[in-house]
């Protein structure tokens, strides 16, 4: 299932999809991808969007998966809040996977990865031609590394490594979970995203 252009519809519709997608990701990880005693849970952030949190024996956080919503980038304060929370996780030794299906804004002109990674080391980063979305997996602890995959609308999402320790990672099935969440979405949402036309509420 190619990535859709979610900028065509109001942010609230992506929020609905976002909720389902996080649940699908947690389910996929819990179906044999994680070792015994390690569990993926869907937890609510302060801005009401969900994240996937991978915990050891339902306690210590090993890793976090964040799916970026438009609200995370619609103001300088919102972007700063997202970046600071991500950096706090990484500095605490929690590995992070970020999925950003929205194009850069004036607040992250080179993409969200560049803003996050600049907190650790400043490196040049530019999107390849025709690509302006990205997924990024961050390994932290004894080593710090970022694994970034630029993508475009129409691309399939790659499986991304989700680090649990510096020696161990699992593949996060972004594409099949995206497909599952899409298939479960109301027909009206799917049509609006695909056509860029919202239903006419006045139509009979």
Residue frames as a rotation matrix with the C-alpha (Angstrom) as fourth column:
UNK 1
0.585 0.811 0.000 0.00
0.811 -0.585 0.000 0.00
0.000 0.000 -1.000 0.00
UNK 2
-0.283 -0.726 0.627 1.69
0.668 -0.618 -0.415 3.25
0.689 0.301 0.659 -1.09
UNK 3
-0.628 -0.009 -0.779 1.92
0.656 -0.545 -0.523 6.13
-0.420 -0.839 0.348 1.37
UNK 4
0.284 0.814 0.507 -1.00
0.926 -0.369 0.074 8.51
0.248 0.449 -0.858 0.99
UNK 5
-0.682 -0.419 0.599 -0.89
0.315 -0.908 -0.276 12.28
0.660 0.001 0.752 0.98
UNK 6
-0.108 0.647 -0.755 -2.50
0.989 0.150 -0.013 13.05
0.105 -0.748 -0.656 4.34
UNK 7
-0.837 -0.169 -0.520 -2.10
0.259 -0.960 -0.104 16.80
-0.482 -0.222 0.848 3.81
UNK 8
-0.811 0.558 0.178 -5.22
0.085 -0.189 0.978 16.58
0.579 0.808 0.106 1.59
UNK 9
0.195 0.933 -0.304 -7.56
0.435 0.196 0.879 16.14
0.879 -0.303 -0.368 4.56
UNK 10
0.520 0.051 0.853 -8.07
-0.600 -0.689 0.406 17.77
0.609 -0.723 -0.328 7.96
UNK 11
-0.495 -0.857 0.142 -5.67
-0.671 0.274 -0.689 16.73
0.552 -0.436 -0.711 10.69
UNK 12
-0.125 0.527 0.840 -8.45
-0.900 0.296 -0.319 15.09
-0.417 -0.796 0.438 12.67
UNK 13
0.834 0.429 -0.346 -8.82
-0.545 0.736 -0.402 12.37
0.082 0.524 0.848 10.04
UNK 14
0.053 -0.884 -0.464 -5.16
-0.302 0.429 -0.852 11.46
0.952 0.185 -0.244 10.30
UNK 15
-0.479 -0.185 0.858 -5.58
-0.869 -0.037 -0.493 11.42
0.123 -0.982 -0.144 14.08
UNK 16
0.556 0.747 0.364 -8.20
-0.754 0.638 -0.158 8.68
-0.350 -0.186 0.918 13.70
UNK 17
0.778 -0.325 -0.537 -5.89
-0.207 0.674 -0.709 6.70
0.592 0.663 0.457 11.40
UNK 18
-0.208 -0.920 0.332 -2.96
-0.613 -0.142 -0.777 7.32
0.763 -0.365 -0.534 13.75
UNK 19
-0.018 0.265 0.964 -4.83
-0.965 0.246 -0.086 5.70
-0.260 -0.932 0.252 16.64
UNK 20
0.903 0.414 0.116 -5.57
-0.361 0.876 -0.319 2.54
-0.234 0.246 0.941 14.65
UNK 21
0.579 -0.735 -0.354 -2.06
-0.249 0.254 -0.935 2.35
0.777 0.629 -0.036 13.21
UNK 22
-0.288 -0.708 0.645 -0.37
-0.876 -0.078 -0.476 2.42
0.387 -0.702 -0.598 16.61
UNK 23
0.307 0.476 0.824 -2.60
-0.756 0.648 -0.092 -0.44
-0.578 -0.595 0.559 17.75
UNK 24
0.976 0.052 -0.213 -1.75
-0.189 0.697 -0.692 -2.46
0.112 0.715 0.690 14.65
UNK 25
0.167 -0.985 -0.047 1.98
-0.514 -0.047 -0.856 -1.90
0.841 0.167 -0.514 15.21
UNK 26
-0.260 -0.230 0.938 1.75
-0.961 0.155 -0.228 -3.01
-0.092 -0.961 -0.262 18.85
UNK 27
0.681 0.585 0.440 -0.19
-0.525 0.809 -0.262 -6.12
-0.510 -0.052 0.859 17.84
UNK 28
0.827 -0.397 -0.398 2.35
-0.214 0.432 -0.876 -7.03
0.519 0.810 0.272 15.18
UNK 29
-0.160 -0.942 0.294 5.26
-0.709 -0.097 -0.698 -6.65
0.687 -0.320 -0.653 17.59
UNK 30
-0.171 0.158 0.973 3.52
-0.921 0.324 -0.214 -8.71
-0.349 -0.933 0.090 20.25
UNK 31
0.864 0.501 0.046 2.83
-0.438 0.795 -0.419 -11.57
-0.247 0.342 0.907 17.82
UNK 32
0.826 -0.512 0.236 6.23
0.499 0.859 0.119 -13.19
-0.264 0.020 0.964 18.22
UNK 33
0.553 -0.665 0.503 8.59
0.258 -0.438 -0.861 -10.39
0.793 0.606 -0.071 17.22
UNK 34
0.171 -0.452 0.875 9.49
-0.814 -0.566 -0.133 -9.49
0.555 -0.690 -0.465 20.80
UNK 35
-0.584 -0.469 -0.663 11.19
-0.019 0.824 -0.566 -11.84
0.812 -0.318 -0.490 23.24
UNK 36
0.229 0.695 -0.682 9.47
0.689 0.379 0.618 -13.16
0.688 -0.611 -0.392 26.34
UNK 37
0.075 -0.131 -0.989 9.00
0.926 -0.360 0.118 -10.48
-0.371 -0.924 0.094 28.96
UNK 38
-0.869 -0.300 -0.394 9.13
0.122 -0.901 0.417 -7.65
-0.480 0.314 0.819 26.43
UNK 39
-0.094 0.952 0.291 5.78
0.917 0.197 -0.347 -6.15
-0.388 0.234 -0.891 25.45
UNK 40
-0.909 -0.076 0.411 4.56
0.287 -0.829 0.481 -3.38
0.304 0.555 0.774 23.14
UNK 41
-0.208 0.838 -0.505 1.85
0.866 -0.082 -0.493 -1.22
-0.454 -0.540 -0.709 24.67
UNK 42
-0.192 0.249 0.949 -0.18
0.597 -0.738 0.314 1.63
0.779 0.627 -0.007 23.24
UNK 43
-0.207 0.055 -0.977 0.03
0.907 -0.365 -0.212 4.61
-0.368 -0.929 0.025 25.58
UNK 44
0.649 0.561 0.514 -1.44
0.701 -0.703 -0.119 8.10
0.295 0.437 -0.850 25.35
UNK 45
-0.571 -0.812 0.120 0.74
0.741 -0.573 -0.350 11.17
0.353 -0.110 0.929 25.17
UNK 46
-0.552 0.316 -0.772 -0.19
0.476 -0.641 -0.602 14.48
-0.685 -0.700 0.204 26.76
UNK 47
-0.698 0.294 -0.653 -1.44
-0.602 -0.735 0.312 15.78
-0.388 0.611 0.690 23.38
UNK 48
0.190 0.908 0.372 -3.91
-0.619 0.405 -0.672 12.85
-0.762 -0.102 0.640 23.17
UNK 49
0.450 -0.108 -0.887 -2.11
-0.781 0.435 -0.449 11.05
0.434 0.894 0.112 20.35
UNK 50
0.946 -0.064 0.319 -0.90
-0.119 0.844 0.523 7.51
-0.302 -0.532 0.791 20.92
UNK 51
0.045 -0.933 -0.356 2.62
-0.964 0.052 -0.260 6.18
0.261 0.355 -0.898 20.92
UNK 52
0.799 0.064 -0.598 3.85
0.005 0.994 0.113 2.60
0.602 -0.093 0.793 21.09
UNK 53
0.217 -0.711 0.669 6.00
-0.964 -0.265 0.031 1.94
0.155 -0.652 -0.743 24.15
UNK 54
0.423 -0.181 -0.888 8.03
-0.040 0.975 -0.218 -1.26
0.905 0.128 0.406 24.46
UNK 55
0.341 -0.196 0.920 8.55
-0.915 -0.293 0.277 -2.24
0.215 -0.936 -0.279 28.09
UNK 56
-0.504 -0.552 -0.665 10.53
-0.237 0.828 -0.508 -4.93
0.831 -0.098 -0.548 29.88
UNK 57
-0.634 0.367 -0.681 8.23
0.719 0.604 -0.344 -6.88
0.285 -0.708 -0.647 32.21
UNK 58
0.348 0.883 0.315 5.69
0.757 -0.463 0.461 -4.02
0.553 0.078 -0.829 31.87
UNK 59
0.602 -0.192 -0.775 8.13
0.587 -0.552 0.592 -1.70
-0.541 -0.812 -0.219 33.65
UNK 60
-0.165 -0.794 -0.585 11.31
0.088 -0.602 0.793 -0.22
-0.982 0.080 0.169 32.23
UNK 61
0.847 0.451 -0.282 10.91
-0.179 -0.256 -0.950 1.42
-0.501 0.855 -0.136 28.83
UNK 62
-0.005 -0.845 0.534 13.23
0.550 0.444 0.707 0.01
-0.835 0.297 0.463 26.18
UNK 63
-0.901 -0.259 0.347 11.94
0.422 -0.345 0.838 1.76
-0.097 0.902 0.421 23.07
UNK 64
-0.100 0.856 -0.507 9.29
0.116 -0.496 -0.860 4.13
-0.988 -0.145 -0.049 21.78
UNK 65
-0.623 0.017 0.782 7.61
0.782 0.044 0.622 4.43
-0.024 0.999 -0.040 18.38
UNK 66
-0.285 0.478 -0.831 6.29
0.120 -0.842 -0.526 7.89
-0.951 -0.250 0.183 17.54
UNK 67
-0.240 0.312 0.919 4.02
0.970 0.035 0.242 8.52
0.043 0.950 -0.311 14.56
UNK 68
-0.900 -0.211 -0.381 4.13
0.257 -0.964 -0.073 12.23
-0.352 -0.164 0.922 13.86
UNK 69
0.145 0.974 0.173 0.83
0.946 -0.086 -0.313 14.09
-0.290 0.209 -0.934 13.61
UNK 70
0.104 -0.078 0.991 0.29
0.619 -0.775 -0.126 17.49
0.778 0.627 -0.033 11.96
UNK 71
0.910 0.342 0.235 -0.15
0.039 -0.635 0.772 19.00
0.413 -0.693 -0.591 15.41
UNK 72
0.575 -0.770 -0.276 3.42
0.685 0.268 0.678 18.06
-0.448 -0.579 0.682 16.32
UNK 73
-0.465 -0.826 0.320 4.68
0.854 -0.322 0.409 20.53
-0.234 0.463 0.855 13.71
UNK 74
0.233 0.680 0.695 2.00
0.851 -0.488 0.193 23.21
0.470 0.547 -0.693 13.46
UNK 75
0.924 -0.038 0.381 3.74
-0.169 -0.933 0.317 25.66
0.343 -0.357 -0.869 15.79
UNK 76
-0.010 -0.996 0.090 7.22
-0.465 -0.075 -0.882 26.33
0.885 -0.050 -0.462 17.10
UNK 77
-0.198 -0.013 0.980 6.13
-0.978 0.062 -0.197 25.35
-0.059 -0.998 -0.025 20.62
UNK 78
0.780 0.559 0.281 4.57
-0.534 0.829 -0.169 22.07
-0.327 -0.018 0.945 19.47
UNK 79
0.699 -0.595 -0.397 7.64
-0.089 0.479 -0.873 21.10
0.710 0.646 0.282 17.48
UNK 80
-0.231 -0.830 0.508 9.93
-0.679 -0.236 -0.696 22.01
0.697 -0.505 -0.509 20.35
UNK 81
0.168 0.395 0.903 7.85
-0.935 0.353 0.020 19.94
-0.311 -0.848 0.429 22.74
UNK 82
0.976 0.196 -0.096 8.04
-0.218 0.893 -0.393 16.89
0.009 0.405 0.914 20.45
UNK 83
0.379 -0.910 -0.167 11.79
-0.138 0.123 -0.983 17.26
0.915 0.395 -0.080 19.95
UNK 84
-0.240 -0.492 0.837 12.50
-0.879 -0.256 -0.402 17.75
0.412 -0.832 -0.371 23.66
UNK 85
0.520 0.480 0.706 10.53
-0.737 0.671 0.087 14.64
-0.432 -0.565 0.703 24.60
UNK 86
0.940 -0.225 -0.257 12.33
-0.011 0.733 -0.680 12.62
0.342 0.642 0.686 21.94
UNK 87
0.061 -0.979 0.194 15.72
-0.343 -0.203 -0.917 13.86
0.937 -0.010 -0.348 23.11
UNK 88
0.013 0.013 1.000 14.80
-1.000 -0.004 0.013 13.10
0.004 -1.000 0.013 26.73
UNK 89
0.914 0.332 0.235 14.05
-0.327 0.943 -0.060 9.51
-0.241 -0.022 0.970 25.77
UNK 90
0.709 -0.676 -0.200 17.32
0.116 0.391 -0.913 9.13
0.696 0.625 0.355 23.90
UNK 91
-0.128 -0.794 0.594 19.39
-0.602 -0.414 -0.683 10.64
0.788 -0.445 -0.426 26.69
UNK 92
0.192 0.276 0.942 17.70
-0.939 0.329 0.095 8.26
-0.284 -0.903 0.323 29.13
UNK 93
-0.764 -0.595 0.249 18.84
-0.487 0.785 0.383 5.32
-0.423 0.171 -0.890 26.99
UNK 94
0.085 0.868 0.489 15.45
0.125 0.478 -0.870 4.69
-0.989 0.135 -0.068 25.37
UNK 95
-0.862 -0.378 0.338 15.63
0.335 0.074 0.939 3.86
-0.380 0.923 0.063 21.67
UNK 96
-0.054 0.837 -0.544 13.20
-0.178 -0.544 -0.820 5.74
-0.983 0.053 0.179 19.41
UNK 97
-0.690 -0.009 0.724 11.61
0.694 0.278 0.664 5.14
-0.207 0.961 -0.185 16.02
UNK 98
-0.318 0.551 -0.772 9.96
-0.164 -0.834 -0.527 8.15
-0.934 -0.041 0.355 14.36
UNK 99
-0.433 0.304 0.848 7.57
0.879 0.351 0.323 7.91
-0.200 0.885 -0.420 11.43
UNK 100
-0.324 0.270 -0.907 6.86
-0.013 -0.960 -0.281 11.27
-0.946 -0.080 0.314 9.75
UNK 101
-0.297 0.324 0.898 4.45
0.902 0.405 0.153 11.13
-0.314 0.855 -0.412 6.82
UNK 102
0.810 0.561 -0.171 4.18
0.497 -0.812 -0.307 14.92
-0.311 0.164 -0.936 6.58
UNK 103
0.382 -0.696 0.608 6.40
0.656 -0.259 -0.709 17.27
0.651 0.670 0.358 4.58
UNK 104
-0.539 -0.658 -0.525 8.81
0.842 -0.407 -0.354 19.70
0.019 -0.633 0.774 6.20
UNK 105
0.721 0.693 0.012 7.49
0.685 -0.715 0.139 23.00
0.105 -0.092 -0.990 7.49
UNK 106
0.470 -0.567 0.676 9.28
-0.161 -0.808 -0.567 26.33
0.868 0.158 -0.472 8.00
UNK 107
0.617 -0.201 0.761 9.99
-0.786 -0.121 0.606 25.02
-0.030 -0.972 -0.233 11.51
UNK 108
0.202 -0.606 0.770 11.75
-0.074 0.774 0.629 21.87
-0.977 -0.184 0.111 10.23
UNK 109
0.509 0.111 -0.853 12.88
-0.764 -0.398 -0.508 22.84
-0.396 0.911 -0.118 6.73
UNK 110
-0.372 -0.688 -0.623 15.24
-0.852 0.520 -0.066 19.86
0.369 0.506 -0.779 6.42
UNK 111
0.129 0.531 -0.838 12.84
-0.081 0.848 0.525 17.48
0.988 0.000 0.152 8.11
UNK 112
0.828 0.334 0.450 12.19
-0.451 -0.077 0.889 16.41
0.332 -0.939 0.086 11.66
UNK 113
0.737 -0.609 -0.292 15.21
0.654 0.753 0.080 14.11
0.171 -0.249 0.953 11.83
UNK 114
-0.096 -0.825 0.558 17.59
0.508 -0.522 -0.685 17.03
0.856 0.218 0.469 11.34
UNK 115
0.232 0.243 0.942 16.00
-0.556 -0.762 0.333 18.94
0.798 -0.601 -0.042 14.23
UNK 116
0.983 0.154 0.103 16.25
-0.174 0.582 0.794 15.93
0.063 -0.799 0.599 16.56
UNK 117
0.630 -0.773 -0.072 19.75
0.755 0.632 -0.177 14.88
0.182 0.057 0.982 15.57
UNK 118
0.137 -0.557 0.819 21.15
0.106 -0.814 -0.572 18.41
0.985 0.165 -0.052 15.83
UNK 119
0.778 0.181 0.602 20.64
-0.553 -0.260 0.792 18.04
0.300 -0.949 -0.102 19.59
UNK 120
0.816 -0.494 0.301 23.41
0.203 0.731 0.652 15.42
-0.542 -0.470 0.696 19.53
UNK 121
-0.375 -0.924 0.071 25.59
0.421 -0.101 0.901 16.22
-0.826 0.368 0.427 16.53
UNK 122
0.394 0.489 -0.778 25.17
-0.429 -0.651 -0.626 18.60
-0.813 0.581 -0.047 13.66
UNK 123
-0.590 -0.489 0.642 25.30
0.342 0.569 0.748 16.77
-0.731 0.661 -0.169 10.35
UNK 124
-0.668 0.352 -0.655 24.15
-0.712 -0.558 0.426 17.85
-0.215 0.751 0.624 6.93
UNK 125
-0.603 0.535 0.592 20.91
0.478 0.836 -0.269 16.24
-0.639 0.120 -0.760 5.83
UNK 126
-0.509 0.517 -0.688 18.88
-0.770 -0.630 0.096 16.91
-0.384 0.579 0.719 2.73
UNK 127
0.287 0.693 0.661 16.05
-0.139 0.713 -0.687 14.93
-0.948 0.106 0.301 1.22
UNK 128
-0.736 -0.438 0.515 16.75
0.409 0.318 0.855 13.25
-0.539 0.841 -0.055 -2.11
UNK 129
-0.826 0.439 -0.354 14.84
-0.563 -0.650 0.510 14.76
-0.006 0.621 0.784 -5.04
UNK 130
-0.280 0.838 -0.468 11.16
-0.440 0.322 0.838 13.86
0.853 0.441 0.279 -4.95
UNK 131
-0.033 0.226 -0.974 11.25
0.708 0.693 0.136 12.67
0.706 -0.685 -0.183 -1.34
UNK 132
-0.461 -0.136 0.877 10.05
-0.347 -0.882 -0.319 14.75
0.817 -0.451 0.360 1.61
UNK 133
0.743 0.560 0.366 8.79
-0.587 0.282 0.759 12.25
0.322 -0.779 0.538 4.19
UNK 134
-0.264 -0.923 -0.279 10.96
-0.575 0.383 -0.724 10.06
0.775 -0.030 -0.631 6.38
UNK 135
0.938 0.307 -0.164 11.26
-0.044 0.573 0.818 7.28
0.345 -0.760 0.551 8.92
UNK 136
0.014 -0.967 0.256 14.18
-0.534 -0.224 -0.815 7.30
0.846 -0.125 -0.519 11.36
UNK 137
0.837 0.149 -0.527 15.38
0.293 0.691 0.661 4.81
0.463 -0.707 0.534 13.95
UNK 138
0.297 -0.710 0.638 17.65
-0.689 -0.622 -0.372 5.99
0.661 -0.330 -0.674 16.74
UNK 139
0.501 -0.300 -0.812 20.05
0.550 0.834 0.031 3.74
0.668 -0.462 0.583 18.63
UNK 140
0.356 -0.331 0.874 21.23
-0.579 -0.812 -0.071 5.14
0.733 -0.481 -0.481 21.93
UNK 141
0.993 -0.113 0.038 23.05
0.034 0.572 0.820 4.10
-0.114 -0.813 0.571 25.09
UNK 142
0.260 -0.963 0.066 26.66
0.382 0.165 0.909 2.96
-0.887 -0.211 0.411 24.67
UNK 143
-0.774 -0.438 0.457 26.42
0.582 -0.208 0.786 3.96
-0.249 0.874 0.416 21.02
UNK 144
0.054 0.791 -0.610 24.43
-0.014 -0.610 -0.792 6.65
-0.998 0.051 -0.022 19.26
UNK 145
-0.936 -0.296 0.188 23.38
0.168 0.093 0.981 6.23
-0.308 0.951 -0.037 15.68
UNK 146
-0.033 0.931 -0.363 20.55
-0.457 -0.337 -0.823 7.29
-0.889 0.138 0.437 13.41
UNK 147
-0.806 -0.089 0.585 19.19
0.409 0.632 0.659 5.18
-0.428 0.770 -0.473 10.57
UNK 148
-0.217 0.689 -0.692 17.13
-0.329 -0.719 -0.612 7.37
-0.919 0.095 0.383 8.26
UNK 149
-0.630 0.124 0.767 15.03
0.695 0.530 0.486 6.32
-0.346 0.839 -0.420 5.27
UNK 150
-0.653 0.443 -0.614 13.57
-0.505 -0.859 -0.084 9.14
-0.565 0.255 0.785 3.16
UNK 151
-0.552 0.565 0.614 10.30
0.724 0.690 0.016 8.22
-0.415 0.453 -0.789 1.48
UNK 152
-0.936 0.298 -0.188 7.75
-0.352 -0.814 0.462 9.87
-0.016 0.499 0.867 -0.78
UNK 153
0.004 0.992 0.124 4.01
-0.635 0.099 -0.767 9.81
-0.773 -0.075 0.630 -1.25
UNK 154
0.638 0.296 -0.710 3.33
-0.753 0.430 -0.498 6.70
0.158 0.853 0.498 -3.31
UNK 155
-0.402 -0.846 -0.351 6.19
-0.641 0.533 -0.552 4.68
0.654 0.003 -0.757 -1.80
UNK 156
0.609 0.409 -0.680 5.82
0.216 0.739 0.638 1.58
0.763 -0.535 0.362 0.31
UNK 157
0.640 -0.359 0.679 7.08
-0.753 -0.469 0.462 1.97
0.152 -0.807 -0.570 3.86
UNK 158
-0.131 -0.751 -0.648 10.25
-0.364 0.644 -0.673 0.06
0.922 0.148 -0.357 4.72
UNK 159
0.775 0.146 -0.615 10.56
0.474 0.509 0.719 -2.27
0.418 -0.848 0.325 7.69
UNK 160
0.301 -0.663 0.685 12.61
-0.468 -0.729 -0.500 -0.28
0.831 -0.170 -0.529 10.20
UNK 161
-0.333 -0.477 -0.814 14.85
0.508 0.637 -0.580 -1.51
0.795 -0.606 0.030 13.00
UNK 162
0.645 0.435 0.628 13.51
-0.389 -0.521 0.760 -0.90
0.658 -0.734 -0.167 16.49
UNK 163
-0.377 -0.893 -0.245 16.43
-0.124 0.311 -0.942 -1.15
0.918 -0.325 -0.228 18.89
UNK 164
0.796 0.566 -0.212 15.81
0.079 0.250 0.965 -2.79
0.600 -0.785 0.154 22.24
UNK 165
0.625 -0.746 -0.231 19.49
0.231 -0.107 0.967 -2.78
-0.746 -0.658 0.105 23.24
UNK 166
0.240 -0.616 -0.750 22.66
-0.820 -0.542 0.183 -1.81
-0.519 0.572 -0.635 21.40
UNK 167
-0.792 -0.580 0.189 23.07
-0.426 0.748 0.508 -5.47
-0.436 0.322 -0.840 20.47
UNK 168
-0.669 0.623 0.405 19.46
0.639 0.761 -0.115 -6.29
-0.380 0.181 -0.907 19.59
UNK 169
-0.637 0.592 -0.494 16.79
-0.634 -0.767 -0.102 -4.89
-0.439 0.249 0.863 17.30
UNK 170
-0.317 0.625 0.714 13.59
0.560 0.730 -0.391 -6.16
-0.765 0.276 -0.581 15.73
UNK 171
-0.941 0.059 0.334 12.10
0.279 -0.422 0.863 -5.25
0.192 0.905 0.380 12.37
UNK 172
-0.495 0.802 -0.333 9.05
-0.002 -0.384 -0.923 -3.02
-0.869 -0.457 0.192 12.71
UNK 173
-0.600 0.281 0.749 6.50
0.779 0.417 0.467 -3.95
-0.182 0.864 -0.469 10.01
UNK 174
-0.655 0.315 -0.687 5.38
-0.107 -0.938 -0.329 -0.46
-0.748 -0.143 0.648 9.04
UNK 175
-0.813 0.305 -0.497 3.93
-0.556 -0.152 0.817 -1.36
0.174 0.940 0.293 5.64
UNK 176
-0.599 0.642 -0.477 1.60
0.372 0.752 0.544 -4.24
0.708 0.148 -0.690 6.62
UNK 177
-0.466 0.449 -0.763 0.39
0.813 -0.123 -0.569 -2.41
-0.349 -0.885 -0.308 9.71
UNK 178
-0.765 0.201 -0.612 -0.28
-0.336 -0.935 0.114 0.73
-0.549 0.293 0.783 7.66
UNK 179
-0.786 0.460 -0.413 -2.24
-0.288 0.319 0.903 -1.45
0.547 0.829 -0.118 5.24
UNK 180
-0.545 0.585 -0.600 -4.25
0.760 0.647 -0.059 -3.02
0.354 -0.488 -0.798 8.06
UNK 181
-0.521 0.332 -0.786 -5.13
0.445 -0.680 -0.582 0.36
-0.728 -0.654 0.207 9.54
UNK 182
-0.820 0.196 -0.538 -6.04
-0.523 -0.637 0.566 1.71
-0.232 0.746 0.624 6.10
UNK 183
-0.746 0.538 -0.393 -8.29
0.079 0.657 0.750 -1.25
0.662 0.528 -0.532 5.34
UNK 184
-0.385 0.590 -0.710 -10.09
0.921 0.292 -0.257 -0.70
0.055 -0.753 -0.656 8.66
UNK 185
-0.887 0.020 -0.462 -10.63
0.079 -0.978 -0.194 3.02
-0.455 -0.209 0.866 8.01
UNK 186
0.125 0.992 -0.029 -14.12
0.239 -0.059 -0.969 4.25
-0.963 0.114 -0.245 7.11
UNK 187
0.052 -0.053 0.997 -14.75
0.979 0.197 -0.041 4.43
-0.195 0.979 0.063 3.38
UNK 188
0.912 0.362 0.191 -15.37
0.393 -0.905 -0.162 8.19
0.114 0.223 -0.968 3.63
UNK 189
0.581 -0.782 -0.226 -11.88
-0.279 -0.452 0.847 8.78
-0.765 -0.429 -0.481 5.03
UNK 190
-0.174 -0.694 0.699 -10.25
0.499 0.550 0.670 6.62
-0.849 0.465 0.250 2.38
UNK 191
0.332 0.366 0.870 -12.09
0.943 -0.169 -0.288 8.38
0.041 0.915 -0.401 -0.43
UNK 192
0.992 0.046 -0.118 -11.24
0.061 -0.989 0.135 11.82
-0.111 -0.141 -0.984 0.94
UNK 193
0.277 -0.960 -0.025 -7.54
-0.177 -0.077 0.981 10.98
-0.944 -0.268 -0.192 1.23
UNK 194
-0.231 -0.396 0.889 -7.37
0.699 0.568 0.434 9.39
-0.677 0.722 0.146 -2.20
UNK 195
0.225 0.420 0.879 -9.28
0.940 -0.332 -0.082 12.15
0.257 0.845 -0.469 -4.02
UNK 196
-0.846 -0.521 -0.119 -8.49
0.530 -0.791 -0.307 15.18
0.066 -0.322 0.944 -1.86
UNK 197
-0.511 0.762 0.398 -12.19
-0.326 -0.600 0.730 15.98
0.795 0.244 0.555 -1.80
UNK 198
-0.955 0.240 0.177 -14.14
-0.123 0.225 -0.967 16.03
-0.271 -0.945 -0.185 1.45
UNK 199
-0.515 0.836 0.191 -17.73
0.845 0.458 0.275 14.72
0.142 0.303 -0.942 1.34
UNK 200
-0.698 0.394 0.598 -20.39
-0.195 -0.908 0.371 17.38
0.690 0.143 0.710 0.89
UNK 201
-0.935 0.303 -0.183 -22.24
0.280 0.316 -0.906 17.45
-0.217 -0.899 -0.380 4.20
UNK 202
-0.436 0.809 -0.395 -25.18
-0.581 -0.588 -0.562 19.20
-0.687 -0.016 0.727 2.49
UNK 203
-0.661 0.157 -0.734 -25.58
-0.649 0.371 0.664 16.54
0.376 0.915 -0.143 -0.18
UNK 204
0.379 0.854 0.356 -28.61
-0.920 0.391 0.042 14.27
-0.104 -0.343 0.933 0.07
